[in-house]
Amino acid sequence: MLNPIKKTIELSDGRVITIETGKLAKQADGAVELRMGNTMLLATVVSAKEAGEGVDFMPLQVEYKEKFSSNGRFPGGFLKREGRASDYEILTARLVDRVLRPLFPDNYHADTFVNITMYSSDGVDMPDALAGLAASAAIAVSDIPFNGPISEVRVARVDGQFVINPTFAQLEKADMELMVGATYDNIMMVEGEMDEVSETDLLNALKAAHDAIKEQCKAQLELAEAVGATVKREYCHEVNDEDLRKDVREKCYDKAYAIAKAGCADKHWRQDSFDAICKEYIEALPEEEQEEKTPLVKRYYHDVEKEAVRRCILDEGIRLDGRKTTDIRPIWCEVDYIPGPHGSAVFTRGETQSLSTVTLGTKLDEKILDEVLTQGRERFLLHYNFPPFSTGEAKPVRGVGRREIGHGNLAHRALKRMLPDDFPYVCRIVSDILESNGSSSMATVCAGTLALLDAGVKMKKPVSGIAMGLITDTESDKYAVLSDILGDEDHLGDMDFKVTGTVDGITATQMDIKCDGLSYEILEKALLQARDGRLHILGKINETIPAPREDYKPHVPRIVTLTIPKELIGAVIGPGGKIIQGIQEASGATVSIDEIDDHGYIEVAAANKDAIDKAMELINAIVELPEEGKVYTGTVRSILDFGAFVEFMPNRDGLLHISEISWDRIENMEASGIKEGDALEVKLIEIDKKTGKYRLSMRALQPKPEGYVERERAPRADRGPRRDNNGGNRGNNRGDRGPRKDNRGPRRNDNNE
């Protein structure tokens, strides 16, 4: 007999979230069904009972999947089934992973899998904002040890008001949008984008999000208590030797502290020096103990090294490379570094380097989006690559990983709002990280800005980015906010806070917090310190290239756009695309057309102006409306006894009557000398309002002969009786025409008699 347990959460706007367990997926360690409106997610969690041999980390894997059937759609492609995760699904999974991972116990090392699946959606509510809540609730009702619960919400500012978990429609009107993950007490993760907002606005958004998260955490605690999942499983994934731990600290701490205090900028020297201390300790052990104790020594020494570096920063104010907490590493930049791309730049900050390129394309280069809830086209792309050689690792390149997708997405969000509103190009930035020791995603933002300016893109404002770190000591209440963190400072610190923006405000941010009790006071200090660093880096960018290039480079395709009435789209395309293909063949330009907001949008691209001008001439001839009194050059398409039909505009023929060829009388068309295929200059003298037919004239363009008198034809009633073919009078009505000459009987008169 099913006995499901359900809890409800009401949002401030009246929408209701329900979380229910006990009905679906009961063989998982924890399973929760979450509903909001017509959106339904199922989250499950399973964790192995034992840790793998030699595993000394948390092997957590989070997967988020959206079913096409959830929105009544078929997957694309030949197979017609869901395939590899989309970038959107990967980014959503990363958002959940980043909040959950730090909250598992440090000594818990069992393989743990969290799966979140969207089974229903009406396209109104955004499911990614609910994924964190569903995942945490599944863990809460399991026996897996976890220092949660957590939840995630999206907060957006719409018309000056903060909205929690906005709908798709509301988000389109937002000027800032953040995903926030937190426990009841602490914010753990932030990621989002905004329109140059202030640091104060960002803090207020975080507070609004955290208030909503607290209510969702309460509901999970109540659900866990109702299920009876407050007692967690026992485990033993680490075997420790406390005497060895103490001995490693006593013999290695001072040596590690000395290396940290040396302040050497060469990371390879620092790493080799730290490794030498550990190696020296292991070699000093009895030979028969070395193999057994080496894994423990390395783990204990890692803790010693971390403590030494952190104490050196807090007590001495000295960072690993000798900088003060607010110092930015040396920066050098260069634009137009590679001749082939449409724009290129190198940005180097300390030991982090990005080589970025810009490619400008046409509408045909747009990325087609065909996801469960999102269909459309993407005109701005940013791809981030992190090859192993950038950190000196001897590894093969095995495609794009989740980290690369996440870092590229952050840089994409930082830059996209600063592209011109009327930008006609499809734009792709590729950032290749050639060196890395510190935030390469922020180097990508800076290099991307430089490359865009080098390409001649008229950015609204340049954008720079900086990564901030944090070292805290809860016992002494000391803390240090670090500008432009090193890779080691990220690994050993309590916060990784990336902020991008212009001189006037923040455009994107990403934050991961690894400690408890981070106050808004510390966050505010970090944001203000980040602003100073951001402006310093912007100064270096402006020194390198103070403004966008006045023009695009010679090999950039030139684009001209044109808006036409919706009803003329078919005329430009033609049957089977015949007309538009003919325009491209005749001009050498690439022509694309689309319907946008009830009108036609035409884009003409070519490498030279002549090709564009020719294509525009042909297009304008099609979309231009005929105008009475205007002179056209047309082509004779057919000749009849009474005149010629002339195509004076594409797909528009008019009658040139024999009487309109010349002021002189022409007996027949043969005497006119006009032939099919001749080019004639004609004037449009009349558009019949009823039939839409066109009357053309050549003589209207000729001077009227002196003394010329237009011959007027008398009306039928004044012109006498009709003549028959033999010259006889035919009579003006049936009653005057006499009897028929055949045997069909007499004609009827006008009275039908």
N, C-alpha and C positions, 0 to 999 in steps of 0.2 A: 504494500500500500504506500503510495507516494505521500510524503509529508513535507512539501516544500516550505521554505521559510523566506519571507519577503520583507524588505525595508524600502521606504520611499524617501526621496529627497526632493524638496520643492525649491525651485529657483526663485529669485526675486520677481521675475516677470510672470510667475504662475505656472510655468512648465514643470513637469514632474519627471524625475528619474526614479526608476525602480530597479533594485538589485535583488535577485532571487536565486536560491541554491536548493539543491535536493531533487531537481527534476531531470536535468540533462547531464550527461557525461559523468556518471557517478563513480566510475572506476579511476578517474583522475584523482590526484591528491586533493585538488580543490577545483571547483567549477562554479562559475557564476554567470547567470543570464542577466544582461542589462538592457533595459528598454527606456527610450525617450521618444515619445510620439510614435512614429512608425519605424524608428531606427532600433535595431536589435543587434547586440554584440554577445558572443559567447566567449568567455575567457576561461582557459584551463591552465593548470600548473601541475607538473609532475617533477619530483626530485628523487634521484637515486638514493638508496638507503646508505650506501657506502661511497666514499670518495675513491677516485682512481689512484692507482699506485704512483707515488711521486708528485701528485698534484698539490701545489701550494697556493692556488688562487681560486677565485670563484668562477667556475665554468658555467656562466649563465648565458642562455640564448633566448631572445625575445623575437617572436615572429608576429607580424600583423598582416592579415589577408582580407581582401574584400571580394565577395562573390558577385559575379555579374548578375546572377539570378536575383540578388537582393534588390535590384532596381528594374527587374523585368527585362534584362538585356542579354544578348548572346555575346560571348567573347569573340574578338576578331581573329583573323588568321584562318588557316586551313583546318587546324585541329579543333577549333571551336571549344576549347577548354582553357581554364586558367593556367598560365605558365609561370615563369619566374616572376619574382616580386618586382613591382614597378618602383621607380624612384620614390614616389609618394608613400608607398607601403613601407619601404625601407626607412624613410625619414620618420614615419610615425613610430615604427618599432624602436628606432634609436631614441626618440623622445621618452618612451617608456623605460627602456633599458637604463638610460642615464640617471633616472630617479631611483629605480629599484636597486641597482648594483651596489651602491655604497651602504645600503641598509641591511644587507645580509651580514651575519657575524663574520669577523675577520678570519676565524678558524673553521668556517664552514666551506667545504670544498667539493660537495657532491654535484654531479651534473644536474642542472636544473633547466627545465624548458617551460617557457610561458608562451602560449598560443592564444591570440585574440583574432576572432573571425567575425566579420560583419555579414550577417545573414539577411538583414532587411534594412532598407532605407528608402525614403521618399524624396531624397534630394533637398530636404528643407534644413534639417539639423546636421551639423558637421560631426561625423563619427570619430575623427581622430582625437577630438577633445574629450571623448568618453573612454578611450582605450586605457589610459592610465588608471582610472577608477576601476574599470572592470578587472584589470590584471591584479591590482592590489587587493580587491575584494576576494578574488580566487585564492590568493595566498592567505588572506585573513581567515578563510574558512577551512584551511588545511592545517596540518601539523608541522609545516615547514617553519623553522626558526626564522624570524624576520623582525627587524626593529622598526616596523611601520605601525599602522598603515600609512599610505600616501594617497594623494589624488592629484590629478592634473585638470586644469581648466584653461580655456582660451579666454582672454580678456581683450576687448576691443573698445576703442573710443569712437562712438558714433554720435554725431551732432553734439559733441562736448560731454557726453555721458558715457560712463564705463558700463559695458554690457558683458555679462558672463555667458560664455558659450553661445556667441551670436550665431544666427542662421547664415546660410550662404548669402542671402540677399542683404542682410545687415552688414556683413563683412565687406561687401563691395563699397560701402559708404564710409568705412572706417579710415581714420588717418593714423592709427596705430593699432597693432595687433601683436599679442604676446601669448605664448604657451608657457604656463607656469606650473611646475611640479613641486609639491611640498608635503611635509608631514604636518601634524597638528601644530608643532612648535617652530619648525624651521623651513625656509625656502631652500630647495635642493637644486632646482634647474629652471633656467629661463631661456627662451629663444623667441625672437620675433623681429618684426620690421616696423618702420614708422616714417612719417613725413617730418624729418628734422625737428623732433620734439626735444624739450629740455630735460635735464636730469631729474628735476622735480616731478615732471609729468610721468616719467618712467617709474619713479618710486611710488607715486600715488597709484599707478596701475598695478604694481606688485602687491600693494596693501589690499586693494580691492579683490584681487585674485586670491590672496591668502585667506581672507575672511570667508570666501565661498568654499575653499578647500577644507577649512576646519569643520564645516557642517558635514561634508562628505566623509571625512575621517571618523566623525562621531557615529555616523550610520554604519560604517564598516565594523567598528568596535561592538556595536549593538548586535549586528548580524553574527559576528564571531561568537559572542556570548550566547546567543540564542541557539547556535549550532553546537556549542560545547567545544569550540576549537581554541580555547584560551591556553590549553596545555600543549606545548610543542614537543616534538620528538627529541629523544636524547641521541647524541652523536659523539664520535671521537675521531676527528679527521686529522689531528696533529698529535704527535708524540714529542714532548718537549723535555729538555734537559736544563733545568734552571741553573744548575751550577755552571754548565757550559755557557749559558746565556750571560751570566754574571762575569765569567772569565773573559769572554769576548769583549764585553764593554770595558772592563778594567784595562785590557791590554791594547785596545784599538781606538777608544774614543779620542784621546788626546792627539793621536796621529791623524785621525780623520778631521779633527777640528783645525789642526795646523794646515792641512790641505785646503779646507774651506776658507780659512782666513788669508791664505796666500793671494787670493783674488786674481788668479790667472785667467786670461780671456780665452786660452786655447782649451777647448773642451776635451780634446783627445789627451792632452797632458793631464788634465784633472782626472779623467776616467782611468787612465793608466795608473795614476798615483793612488787613487782609491782602491783599485783592483789589487795593486801591489801589497797594500796593507792586509787585505783578506788572504791573499796568497801566502804571505809571510807567516800569518798565524796558522794556516792549515799545514804548511810545511814544518812548523815547529811541533805539531802533534806527533805522538808516537806513530810509527808507520802503520802498525796494525789497526789504529783507530781512524786513520785519515779517511778511508773510503766510507766508513759508517757515519762519521761526524761531519763530513764536508757539506751535505745539504743543510744541516742545522746551522753550521757556522755561517754559511752564506745568508741564511734567513736572518740570523741574529745580527750579523754584520750590517745587513741592509738597514735594520732599525737603528743601529749605532750611527751609521753614516747620515741617515735622515735626521736624527736628533742633533748631530754635530753641525750640520748645515743650518738647520733652523735656529739653533742657539746662537750661532755666529751672526745671523741676520738680526735676531732680536736683541742680543747683548752688545754687539759691536757695530751694528749697522753696515756690515760688510757682506756683500753678495758674492756668489761663487766666482764671478768674473771681475770682482773689484769695484763694481759700480755702487753708487748710492741707490736708495730705494726709488728715487724719482728719475734717475738717469735713463736716457734712451741710447741704445747702442749706435755706433757710427753708421751713417746711411750714405750710400751712393746710388745714383739712378742714371740711366741712360735711355733715351728714346731713339726710335728709328734704328734699332740694333740689327734687324734682319731686313734685307731689301724686298723679299718676296711677299710677305703678308701686307695687308692694307694698313696695319698699324702694329708696332711692337715696342716693347720696353723691358728693361731689366731693372728690378728693384732689389737691392741688397741691404739688409739691416743686420749688422753683426754677422753671424754664421747662418743666416736664413736668406735664401735667394729665390726669387721667382722670375722666370722668363715667360712673359705673357704676349700673346698675339691676338689681333683683332681681324676678323674677316667680315666684310659687309656684303650681303647678298640681297636677292630679290624675294618676292613673295613665294616663288617656287622653292625657296630654301627653308620655309617655315617648318617647325617641328609639329607634327600632327599628334594631338593628345586624344587618346581613346581609352580612358580609364572608366571605372565603374560609375563614378559620379561626376567626372570631368571630361568634357569633350570640347575640342577647340584647337587653336593653333598658338604656338609659342614663338614670338618674334625675337626674344632676347635669350640667348643660351650662354651658360658659363660652365666650362668643364675644367676640373681640377685633377691633376695627375701627381702622384707621389711615388716616384720610382725608388727602389731600395738604395741605389747608390747615393741618394741625397743625404742619407745618414751613415754612409760608409758600410752598408750591409751587403754581403755577397749572397744575393738572392735573385731568383728570376722574377720578371714582371709577369703577374698572373691576372691581368685584367683589372677592372675597377672594383674596389672594395667598398664596404659600407662607409668607412671613414672618409674616403674620397668623395662619395656622394654627399655626405653631411657637410664637409668643409666647403665643397663647391656651392652647395645650396646657401650657406651663410654669406659667401661673397656675392652670389647672385642677388640675394635680397638686399645687400648693402648698396649695390650699384643701380639696380633696375629703376628706381624712382628718380634717378638723376639723368636719365636719358631724355632727349628733347621730346616734347609732346607730339610734335608733327614729324617725327623721325621716319623717313620713308623706307629705311633699310631693315632687313633682318640682320641681326648682329650676333656673332659668336666670339666669345673670349675663351682662349685656352691658356691655362696657367700650368706650366711645368715647373715643379719645385726641384731645383738643382742642388740646393743645400738646405738643411733644416736643423735648427736648434732654437726653438721658439716658435711662435705662431706663424705657420706658413699660410693659414687662411687669411690672416691680416696682411701678409705680404702680397697675397693674391689680390686683395682689394686695392692696395696701393699700385701694384704693377698694372692691374686692370684699368685704373684711372689714367695712368700714364699712357698706356697703349691706346685708349679711346681718344685722348687728346692728340696723340701722334697721328691717329687716323683721320683727324679733322672732325670728329663728332663734337657737336656743340653742346657739351654737358651743361646742365643747369648750374652745377657747382662741382668742383673736385671732391672726392671722398677719400678719406684715409681710415686706417684701422689700427688698433693697438690691443694687445692682450695684457690684462692685469692679473697679478697673483696676490696671495694672502698667506701670511704666516701668523698663527695665533698661539697663545699659551693661556689656557683657561685658568691655570693656577695663579699666575701673576697678573692676569688681565692685560698682558702686553700683546700688541699686534703690529704688524708691519704690512703696508700695502705696497706691492712691487709693480713698477711700470715696466712694460716690455719684458715679460718673463722669459727665461731660458727653458729649454726642455726639462732639465733637471728640477728647476723651481716649480714647474707645473706638476711633475711627478711627486715631488716631496712636499708640496704646499697644500693649502686647504681650500684653494679656490682658483678656478680658471675663468676669467671674466673678459670676454672679448667685446669691444665696443667700436662701432664704425660710425662715421658721420662727416658732415661738412663743417664749415666754420660756424654755421648757424644752428646745428642740432644733430641729434642722433638719427641714423637711418636704419641700423640693425644692431642686434646684440645677441650674445649667447653666453650663458653662465652655468657652470657646474660647481656646486659647493660640496665639499667633502667633510665639513665639520659641523657640530651642533652649535646652536646659539649665536648665529651670525646676526648682529643687530642691524637695523636700518641706518644707524649712525655710521657703521663701518661701510655699508653699501654706498652711502652718500659720499663718503670720503673717497672710495674707490672710483666712483663715477666722476667726481670733480678732478681727481688726479688723472684719470683717463682722458678727460677733456684737454688738459694741458699737454699731455703727450700727443694726442691726436692733432692738435694745432701745430705742435713742433714738426710733426711729420708732414703735415700739409704745407708748411713753409719749405721743406726740402723738395716737395713735388713742384711747387710754384717756381722755385729756383731753376728746376730742370726744364720745365715747359710752362710758362706763365699763362698761356691761353691755348685753346684748340687751334690747330693749323687753319689758316684761312680757307683752304680748299682741300678736297680729298686728293689723294695721290693719283697720278695719271692712270694707273691700272685698276682703279676702283670703278665698278660699273656706275654709270650715271642713271638716275631714276627721275622720271617725271610722272606725276599723278594727275588724274582727271576724274571728276565726278560727273555722272550722267544720270538722266532719269531712269528709273527702274525698267520702264517699258522698252527702253532702247538696248538693254543688255543682249537680248536675242539677236538684234540686228547686227551687233558687233561680232558676236560669236558666229552667227550664220548656221545653216543646216549642217549638222555633223562637225561643227568647228571650222567649216570651209573658209569663212570670211577672216576669222582671226588668224588662222594658219597662213592665209594669203598675205595678210599684213606683215606677218613675221618674215615670210619668204621675200617679200618685196623690199622690206626695210633693213633686214638683218638685226632688228631689235627683238627683245623678248617681251611679249605682251601677256599680262595676266589680268583677269577680271573677276570680281566677286561682288556679291550683294551684301551691303552693310547698311543697316539702319534705313531700309526702304529706298536705297538708291544704289546705283552701280558705281563701283570703285575700280578704276583702271590704273594699272601700273605699267609703265613702259621703261625698260632698262636696256642699255647698250653701252659699249665701251667708247662710242664717239657721238658727238652731237648730231652729225648728219643723219645717222640711223634713227635717232630719237625723233628728229624733226620730220623725217619721211613718215615714220609710223604715226606720229601725231596728226600729220596732214591727212593720212588715210582715215584715221579714226574720226577726226573732226568732220570729214566729209560725210561720214555715216550718221553721226549723232547730230549734225547741224540740221535744223528745220528749214525747208524751202521758204523763201521769202519773195513775195511779189515785188517786181521791179528790179530784182537783183540779176546781175549778169553771170552766167556760168559757162564753162567750157565743157561740152558734152561730146559723146561718141554716138554716131548713128548706128542703131541696132537693127532697124528694119525699114524698108521702103515700100509704100503702098501707092495706089493711084492718086490718092488725095493728099499725100504728104509723107513725112518720115517720123518715126519714133526715135527720140534722142534720149540717151541716158545722161542726164545733166548732173545727177548726183548718184552715188552708189545705191543701186537697187531702186532708183527713182527715174521712171521714164516719163517724158512729156511729148505731146503731139506738136510737131512743127508742120502746120498746114501749108499746102502749096501756095496759098495766098499770102503767107507770112514770110516767104523766102526772100522776096524782093519787091520793091515798089513797082517794078515792071511786071506786066502780065506774063505768066509762064504757062504754056499750054499743057505740059505734062511733066512728070518727075524726071523723065529721061532728059528733057531739055534743061532741067535745073543743074545738071552736072553733079548732083550729090550722090554719093555711093555709100554702101554699108562700110562701117569702120572709119569714115571720115570724122575728124575732130572739128566741131563747129562751135563758134561763140554765139550763144543764144541768150535771150532775155526772157525771164519768166513773167508773162504778162497777165496770167490769170490762174487762180486756184479755185476750182469749182467747189463751193462750200457743201454741196449735197453729195457729189460723187468723189471728191478728193482728187479729180483729174487735173493735170497741169497743161496749160497752153503756152507754147514757146513761140518766139519770134526772132527772125534774123533781121528783117527789114526795120524793126524798131531801133536797131543799132546803126542803121544807115541814114544818111541825110535825106530828108524828104525832097523829091524833085520840085523845082520851082513851078508853080502853076498846077501842081498835081491836084486832081479832084477825085475824091473817093467815089467810086461807082456805087450808087445805092440801089438795092434790089427792092422792087415794089412788093407789097404783101400779096399773097395768093389771090385774094378777092379782087385785086386791081389788075391782075396780070392776064385776064382773059381766060378762055377755055383751054384745058390741057390739050396737047396734041398727042396723037398716037404715034406709033413708030413709023407710020407712012406719011406723017405730016398733017393728018386730018385732025379735026377737033374731036377731043375725047369727052367733052362735057365736064361741067364742074360738079355734077352730082350723079348718083346712080340713075335717077329718073330720066336724065338726058342722054343716056348712053345707048339706047336702042336695044333691040332683042339680041340674045346670044346667037352666035353663028353655028353653034353645035346643037345637039338634040336634047340639051338639058332643060329646056323650057324657058319661059320668059323670066327676066330679072324682076326682082321685087323692087318696088319704089320705096321712097323714104318712109311711107306709112306702113311698110312691111306688107303691101298688097301686091 
